[in-house]
Amino acid sequence: MARKRLLSRLIPGKFRKTKPKKSKPKRKTSTARRRSATERVDVTRQEYNEIVTILDRRGEVIEGLRRELETQFKRMAQIQSELDEVRQAWLKNKN
C-alpha cells in the first residue's frame, strides 16, 4: 500500500497505466409505461368472462393431457415389468 502511494506521487497521472472501470451494460427498457402493481386497469364484465372461459378451457386441456400421460406412464411401467420378467427367464434358461 505504501509503495502505491509512493509511486502515485512520483509518476504523473497521465503516465500511469490504469484500467478504466467497467461499467455495467444499460438495461433496455420498453418505451411503454410500466404499470405499478397498485394501478387499476378497467375491464368490462364481458372481457373478464372471456378470460375466465379461456382459462377454464386451458385447465381442461391440461387436465386431459395429465390423464393421458398418467395412462402412458402406467403402460410403460407394465411393459418394463414384462420385459424384466422375460429377461429373468432368459437369464435362468441361459445358465
C-alpha positions in Angstrom: 0.0 0.0 0.0 2.8 2.4 0.9 4.5 1.6 -2.4 1.4 2.5 -4.4 1.3 5.9 -2.6 4.9 6.5 -3.3 4.5 5.6 -7.0 1.5 7.8 -7.3 3.5 10.7 -6.1 6.4 10.1 -8.4 4.5 9.2 -11.6 2.2 11.9 -13.0 -1.4 10.8 -13.6 -1.2 10.9 -17.4 1.7 8.3 -17.5 0.1 5.8 -15.1 -1.2 2.6 -16.5 -4.7 2.3 -15.1 -7.5 0.2 -16.4 -10.8 2.1 -16.9 -13.6 0.9 -14.7 -16.0 -1.4 -16.5 -19.5 0.0 -16.5 -22.5 -2.2 -16.3 -24.4 -2.5 -19.5 -27.5 -0.5 -19.5 -30.7 -2.5 -19.5 -33.0 -1.8 -22.4 -36.5 -0.8 -21.3 -39.5 -0.7 -23.4 -41.0 2.6 -24.4 -44.3 1.6 -23.0 -45.0 2.8 -19.5 -44.8 0.1 -16.9 -47.8 -0.2 -14.7 -47.4 -0.5 -10.9 -49.0 -3.3 -9.0 -51.5 -0.9 -7.4 -52.6 0.8 -10.6 -56.1 -0.2 -11.7 -57.0 -1.4 -15.2 -60.6 -1.2 -16.1 -62.0 -4.3 -17.7 -65.6 -4.9 -18.9 -67.5 -7.8 -17.5 -67.6 -9.4 -20.9 -63.8 -9.2 -21.3 -63.4 -10.7 -17.8 -65.8 -13.6 -18.6 -64.0 -14.3 -21.8 -60.7 -14.5 -20.0 -62.2 -16.8 -17.4 -63.6 -19.0 -20.1 -60.2 -19.2 -21.9 -58.5 -20.1 -18.6 -61.1 -22.8 -17.9 -60.6 -24.3 -21.3 -56.9 -24.4 -20.8 -57.4 -26.0 -17.5 -59.5 -28.7 -19.1 -56.9 -29.3 -21.8 -54.1 -29.5 -19.2 -56.1 -32.0 -17.1 -56.8 -34.1 -20.2 -53.0 -34.2 -21.0 -52.2 -35.1 -17.4 -54.6 -38.0 -17.5 -53.2 -39.2 -20.9 -49.6 -39.0 -19.5 -50.6 -40.9 -16.4 -52.1 -43.7 -18.6 -48.9 -43.8 -20.7 -46.6 -44.0 -17.7 -48.7 -46.8 -16.3 -48.5 -48.7 -19.6 -44.7 -48.1 -19.8 -44.3 -49.5 -16.2 -46.3 -52.6 -17.3 -44.1 -53.1 -20.3 -41.0 -52.6 -18.3 -42.2 -55.2 -15.8 -43.0 -57.7 -18.6 -39.5 -57.0 -20.1 -37.9 -57.7 -16.7 -39.8 -61.0 -16.4 -38.6 -62.0 -19.9 -35.0 -61.0 -19.1 -35.1 -63.0 -15.9 -36.5 -66.1 -17.7 -33.8 -65.7 -20.4 -31.0 -65.5 -17.8 -32.4 -68.5 -16.0 -32.5 -70.6 -19.2 -29.1 -69.4 -20.2 -27.4 -70.7 -17.1 
